[in-house]
Amino acid sequence: MPKGKQAPATFPRWARWTLSMGILIVSAVLIVGFLPRGGISTDLSQIGQGQRVAVLTHETASPVSMALMDLVNQFRAESDIGIEFLVAHLGSPDGDRFAREHNTWEPGLLIFFTPEGEPYAMLRQPQTQRAIREAAAATRPMHDAPHGAGQPHH
């Protein structure tokens, strides 16, 4: 071999296999970490069907809406207030239809609806279960549909 050049180092087969498996496992954990949590229904046809509902506007890549999803799941586990929680996935056909109808393109909104389907409260990125509880307790419908921030951004 010419002076000054070294043969490239090679990893043993077991080391390459272990490294590959480690990368796959870490990737899977990261992917699962970005999935919506909690099994909240996406059936937005429940709005106006005789039960109060609260709709979370969600975007998979939004840390804000992911944190709100966790907060809503904690709230659901600890409270029974007779409200069905739903998710409007922005970027999906149903979620985009909801966003158009209610002008709510911002992820991380929690919008409460009367049994008749009238919006009566809206929270932007609530941080506490108390804020959710207080908004849920309101009963007076809003006169205007909630106005989210702007237009679609995906």
N, C-alpha and C positions, 0 to 999 in steps of 0.2 A: 504494500500500500504506500502511496507517495507520502512523503514526510509532511506533517501539518494537517492531514485529513484523517478524521476518525470515522469508523463505520457507524452508521446511525444506530442508536440504542433501540433494541426491540424489547417489547414487553412479553413476558411469558403468556401463553394462551389463557391460563387461569386468571391472570391480572386483567387482561382485556375483557374477558367475560364478566368478571366482577365489576369492573368499571362500567361496562355497558348496562348491566342490570341495575347498578346504582343510579345511573342517569335516567333509566326508564322509571324506576320507582319514584325518584324525586319529581320527574315530569308528571307522573300520574297524581301525586299528592298535590302539586300546584294546580293541575287542571281541576281536580275535584274541589279544591279550595275556592275556585272561582265559580262553581256552579251555585245556582240559587238553593237556599236551604229551607227545610221545614215543610215542604209539601203543601204550600198554600195554593189553592185552586186558581186556575187561569180562566175559569168560565165566567166571562164578563156578562153573559146573558142573565145572570142572577140579579143584576142591577134593576130595580123597579119591579121585582117579582114578589113583593110583600114582606121582605125582611130588610132590616138595615144592613148595609154593607160598607166596608172601607176598602178602597182600592189603592194599592201601592204601585206607583209608577217605577218600573225597574229596568235597569240596563245592566247587562251582565258585566261589562267592563267598568262600571261605576262603583268605586269604593263607598260612596255615600249611600247608594241604594242597597248595597250589600250589607252595610252596617244597619240600615233601617230594617232590612229583612230580618236580621238577627234580633233587633229590638222588638219587632212585631211578634216574632216567634216566642220570645220570652214573655211578652205581654199575654199572648194567647194561652201559654202554659200556666200562667199565674192568675188570670182573670177570666171570668165568664160574664160578659156584659151583653150577650145576645146580639153581637155583630159578627157577620161573616166577613172574614178578610179575604181579599182577592188580589191577584197580581196582574198588572197590565205590562207585559214585556214589550218595551219600546223596541222597535225593529222587527217585531212579528206583525202579521196582518191584523190580528185582533187588537194588539197593543197600539198599533199606529191608528187604527180606526177610533179607538178610545181617545187617543191623544188629539186627533182632529176634532172629534165631537166636543171635547172639553177643553181644548186649547191648552193642553198640559204636556208639553214636550220635555219637560225637565225631569230627570230621574230623581228619586228620593222624595216625591210628594206622597202624602197620605190624604186621600179625599174620602170624606164620609158622605153617604147617601141615605136619604129617607127610604122607607119601604116603597114609596111611590117612584123612586128614582131621582129625586131632587137632591142636588148637592147641598149639604148644610154645614160643612166645616172642611177646611183644608189646612194641613200642616206642611211646612217646608222643612224637610230634614229634621224631624223632631229628635231630640236627644234623650228624652226620658219617657218612662212608662206613664208618669204623671201627666205629661203633655198629651199623650194619646188618650188617657182616661178622661181628661177635661174636655178634649175635643169631641170625644164620643158622647159625652153627657149633654152636649149642646143639642137642641132639638129644632131650632128655628132655621128653615131653609135659607140658603143664600139666594139673593135675587138674580145674580149673574153667575154664569158658570165660572168655575175657577180659571184664573188666567195664569197659566204656567209661563215660564220664561221663554218666550220666543218660539222659534221654528225648529223643525227637526235638525239634529246635529249628528246624524250617523251616516 
